[in-house]
């Protein structure tokens, strides 16, 4: 047999290994192979624990393992020997029958293991552990893990608690902190503070607790900024510009000398003269004036205080005075940083406490709690030893995937789980059971560590590798650091380009910080070997930069707000890329399909567009793709509060709650809910005499406006009695005259991402009900406070172009990857800075930095630039066959010296690429032209031509088409019309008119449905109770509807309708003329010899003759009759209309129904 390759070494179950795996090097295959070999060697499935970073990764690993074990279970001996030999690098002939039998049983053993194979995310593992040891962990045994929606609601509650504490002034330091920060910051920045608190909640809480709480913060912060004790910054500044520190006489003298110099000297002299006069007279605050004289706008000391025309003594004095002021400014800055940080941390402590209280009140834990509580359970307190004792022997082999994304707290958990593997009796526990010794296997790639905001750091992976080596080799066990350099994903050209991009020492160190002296050469850190053998060459294109035109000094008053963007560089670049994607698909460019291991023509789903952040370029790419008609998956993250679906449904809720809100109503009309055009809305709203709703209701006879009035009126009517979920879920299934549901209309206009937004909205409605918000008003208030982002799953291509951030693309791949936004300026970051040695300081601007915050800011900038390069590495290595990079630059920026992602890419192309003319632009290309790449071949079949009937399309089969009997007339005539409306409808009582066209009828129907099942003596009181829920009705309206319903029930003529054998709201489904009828009959009476169909009608006035009845009503009854004849053959089927106005009973003869169907 040949020597084992690195994958085989990593998969060896007897080796403890840290595997550094390049992108696309097959780490998932290696993980699955190692687990399979552990099981083959006799390890129980329950003794193997594999921790992954995402649910998708866990599911994929489990799928592959079960697939492999399943194939072994049914394989022939020869095939199985070959599989096992390749896996274990043994001679296939050496496998005994007993070994083959054991391999075949592994699939069943894995399935029968209680709880299944333990391949799970670390959060899932922590949840299971806490449920096993709730008392030791200090959590409720019935705790629940909150989802993002509930966490967002708790965050809002916590923010409100901070505001209430500040208003109450208890303690006063909270009120002072709130007042100071809310006054100093813009509203958005102040709200953003709480986002920073949430992102670092645990770290902030831990820091405040470590210094003794709020009481210990002043001393700790003073020490952190280098002060001997707490100092008031205002006092320092006041002392700096007051006698004797500022000597007015000396300032007068210097001003006099400066007046004899240059124009600049004279201006400075005038300013000094004014300051000296103010100080001598004890007038005003001169701090800012003094700063302007001696310091620049950035807060730096001026390099020159006088020209050569000024005498040396004055110049020397000015320099001395500047030095004195600089020292005082340094102290004042440090004191101000400490004071501002105190305010921030006080609010952070109150926020953290309120958040924890809100969770505890409901027995809830969030994902951060799962990690923190598990770490404490395994590492702190007297209970930790007991828990580890109970766990010892339960896990013999720990595998950690995506280790570069593991946070310090998660590493603490891993260390606690494995510390007994290599010492004492625990090191040999598995061996005593006749199994292989306990092992640790970690796989990761520090070059792909891009989640620092979650606490991950590439240095920690390398540190843990060295630490485990010491522990394991110290125990006399084997430890290996394995490198997987071969990429099975990308073409050689793509990999060569990646190596060239990171060929400098600085960039290599950015990809692998903390490696220290472990690697002496760049290519030892950044090296990729291509393993693909399909023969398809790759191509890398770097397009020329699109430059924005200089902004016009003046704009026409009527110019659209987005006029500049329409011709801007971002739009031009997006449109060019969209055209390129379309052209590649139309040409059928060849791409490699890893599933079939062959070439095929590319389609839309083969394209992945990656940006650094969701900004203007992200939106422009989505817009351009949608405008072109290309199938596009939409945004990968939905900020719910800002999504059009949420805005439209929120506007509908406001319309129901506030009938005079014309703006919300207009928004609803223009939305997919109503689809009223801009022109129709203007026609409706312009020069109207009153509110918009009455104007709409008056024109309800017009088709499009009638649909809108029906939808809005029906929603308003239902809002008073339905729960939010019932209200909006029912709305989504409401159909218009074209047969489209509201959900379908949203999808048609907004694309597939609208489905996720609708589902998220309904989930919010359901969650609100569970929290107790069972009415529309409270739910609408919850929506206004909503702060939640939904992640859309785009792991698998679905025939659509995917646009997402490079962060979201982690773990994905695609034949064609486009990076359109390679020129950017990294944000300065938030004002909350982590300082060396632990702790936090808050400084909003670089010019206000003290020495400590300046150092912290530079350190953060360096780490940010390093992570940005690692993010570029992730983006580039998603590509299988082709890379395209582009960029846009503002008119006032120079391209020279631009770094970001553009600099490394263009520098790599200087050595690799060649110039190619593409239309009107010149690009640099590495690799052959795509037009000359091998094409996906379609081989002609060698068999005889098939008969014609085989290739002929089948005759269309009639699918199940649901027909609502109330729409039968529209179906037969091909045109829809609004239901019959009495000519006197507009002269109806004010009570009836105010309720809308159908509200009164719906409520009377409900009374006639429910009252007959009660004793007649209870009808009056029950009717009052039923309508009492309709809070918006007046007493007169309720009385009128009760009277109408009871007049029918108490009329002897209608006794058979409500007698024995009758049912209310009887559902009917059955065949009718090749269609499936689905409907509901108001009242159905079934006796042994006949069936009576009754439909209630509330029209006023009721018709006196059958000839005056709306034909649609008769057709509806006729359809029901035909269906019921099939259900009850041999029984006479009769029909009647009950009019509540009168009341009246109209029998509909069989011949009339037959005639209506013939028509």
Secondary structure as GFF3:
##gff-version 3
##sequence-region A 1 1159
A	DSSP	alpha_helix	6	11	.	.	.	ID=ss1
A	DSSP	beta_strand	16	21	.	.	.	ID=ss2
A	DSSP	alpha_helix	27	40	.	.	.	ID=ss3
A	DSSP	three_ten_helix	45	47	.	.	.	ID=ss4
A	DSSP	beta_strand	48	52	.	.	.	ID=ss5
A	DSSP	alpha_helix	55	74	.	.	.	ID=ss6
A	DSSP	alpha_helix	77	88	.	.	.	ID=ss7
A	DSSP	three_ten_helix	92	94	.	.	.	ID=ss8
A	DSSP	alpha_helix	97	112	.	.	.	ID=ss9
A	DSSP	beta_strand	118	121	.	.	.	ID=ss10
A	DSSP	alpha_helix	122	132	.	.	.	ID=ss11
A	DSSP	alpha_helix	134	137	.	.	.	ID=ss12
A	DSSP	beta_strand	144	145	.	.	.	ID=ss13
A	DSSP	alpha_helix	148	168	.	.	.	ID=ss14
A	DSSP	alpha_helix	172	184	.	.	.	ID=ss15
A	DSSP	alpha_helix	187	199	.	.	.	ID=ss16
A	DSSP	alpha_helix	201	210	.	.	.	ID=ss17
A	DSSP	alpha_helix	214	224	.	.	.	ID=ss18
A	DSSP	alpha_helix	233	240	.	.	.	ID=ss19
A	DSSP	alpha_helix	248	258	.	.	.	ID=ss20
A	DSSP	alpha_helix	263	280	.	.	.	ID=ss21
A	DSSP	alpha_helix	287	294	.	.	.	ID=ss22
A	DSSP	alpha_helix	312	361	.	.	.	ID=ss23
A	DSSP	beta_strand	364	365	.	.	.	ID=ss24
A	DSSP	alpha_helix	367	379	.	.	.	ID=ss25
A	DSSP	alpha_helix	383	391	.	.	.	ID=ss26
A	DSSP	beta_strand	397	400	.	.	.	ID=ss27
A	DSSP	three_ten_helix	403	405	.	.	.	ID=ss28
A	DSSP	alpha_helix	408	418	.	.	.	ID=ss29
A	DSSP	three_ten_helix	424	428	.	.	.	ID=ss30
A	DSSP	alpha_helix	429	432	.	.	.	ID=ss31
A	DSSP	beta_strand	439	444	.	.	.	ID=ss32
A	DSSP	three_ten_helix	446	448	.	.	.	ID=ss33
A	DSSP	three_ten_helix	452	454	.	.	.	ID=ss34
A	DSSP	alpha_helix	458	474	.	.	.	ID=ss35
A	DSSP	beta_strand	479	484	.	.	.	ID=ss36
A	DSSP	beta_strand	486	487	.	.	.	ID=ss37
A	DSSP	alpha_helix	492	501	.	.	.	ID=ss38
A	DSSP	alpha_helix	505	511	.	.	.	ID=ss39
A	DSSP	three_ten_helix	516	518	.	.	.	ID=ss40
A	DSSP	alpha_helix	522	525	.	.	.	ID=ss41
A	DSSP	beta_strand	529	530	.	.	.	ID=ss42
A	DSSP	beta_strand	539	542	.	.	.	ID=ss43
A	DSSP	beta_strand	546	547	.	.	.	ID=ss44
A	DSSP	alpha_helix	563	566	.	.	.	ID=ss45
A	DSSP	alpha_helix	569	587	.	.	.	ID=ss46
A	DSSP	beta_strand	590	593	.	.	.	ID=ss47
A	DSSP	beta_strand	598	601	.	.	.	ID=ss48
A	DSSP	three_ten_helix	604	606	.	.	.	ID=ss49
A	DSSP	beta_strand	607	611	.	.	.	ID=ss50
A	DSSP	alpha_helix	616	628	.	.	.	ID=ss51
A	DSSP	beta_strand	637	639	.	.	.	ID=ss52
A	DSSP	three_ten_helix	640	642	.	.	.	ID=ss53
A	DSSP	alpha_helix	644	657	.	.	.	ID=ss54
A	DSSP	alpha_helix	662	670	.	.	.	ID=ss55
A	DSSP	alpha_helix	678	685	.	.	.	ID=ss56
A	DSSP	alpha_helix	692	698	.	.	.	ID=ss57
A	DSSP	alpha_helix	703	719	.	.	.	ID=ss58
A	DSSP	alpha_helix	724	732	.	.	.	ID=ss59
A	DSSP	alpha_helix	742	750	.	.	.	ID=ss60
A	DSSP	alpha_helix	753	771	.	.	.	ID=ss61
A	DSSP	alpha_helix	776	784	.	.	.	ID=ss62
A	DSSP	beta_strand	789	791	.	.	.	ID=ss63
A	DSSP	beta_strand	802	805	.	.	.	ID=ss64
A	DSSP	beta_strand	814	819	.	.	.	ID=ss65
A	DSSP	beta_strand	832	834	.	.	.	ID=ss66
A	DSSP	beta_strand	840	842	.	.	.	ID=ss67
A	DSSP	three_ten_helix	846	848	.	.	.	ID=ss68
A	DSSP	alpha_helix	851	876	.	.	.	ID=ss69
A	DSSP	beta_strand	879	885	.	.	.	ID=ss70
A	DSSP	beta_strand	888	889	.	.	.	ID=ss71
A	DSSP	alpha_helix	902	912	.	.	.	ID=ss72
A	DSSP	beta_strand	914	918	.	.	.	ID=ss73
A	DSSP	beta_strand	921	926	.	.	.	ID=ss74
A	DSSP	three_ten_helix	930	932	.	.	.	ID=ss75
A	DSSP	alpha_helix	948	951	.	.	.	ID=ss76
A	DSSP	beta_strand	962	963	.	.	.	ID=ss77
A	DSSP	three_ten_helix	965	967	.	.	.	ID=ss78
A	DSSP	alpha_helix	968	973	.	.	.	ID=ss79
A	DSSP	three_ten_helix	985	987	.	.	.	ID=ss80
A	DSSP	alpha_helix	990	994	.	.	.	ID=ss81
A	DSSP	alpha_helix	999	1010	.	.	.	ID=ss82
A	DSSP	three_ten_helix	1011	1013	.	.	.	ID=ss83
A	DSSP	three_ten_helix	1016	1018	.	.	.	ID=ss84
A	DSSP	alpha_helix	1019	1028	.	.	.	ID=ss85
A	DSSP	alpha_helix	1035	1049	.	.	.	ID=ss86
A	DSSP	three_ten_helix	1052	1058	.	.	.	ID=ss87
A	DSSP	beta_strand	1062	1072	.	.	.	ID=ss88
A	DSSP	beta_strand	1075	1086	.	.	.	ID=ss89
A	DSSP	beta_strand	1090	1097	.	.	.	ID=ss90
A	DSSP	three_ten_helix	1106	1108	.	.	.	ID=ss91
A	DSSP	alpha_helix	1111	1127	.	.	.	ID=ss92
A	DSSP	beta_strand	1132	1139	.	.	.	ID=ss93
A	DSSP	beta_strand	1144	1148	.	.	.	ID=ss94
A	DSSP	alpha_helix	1150	1158	.	.	.	ID=ss95
###
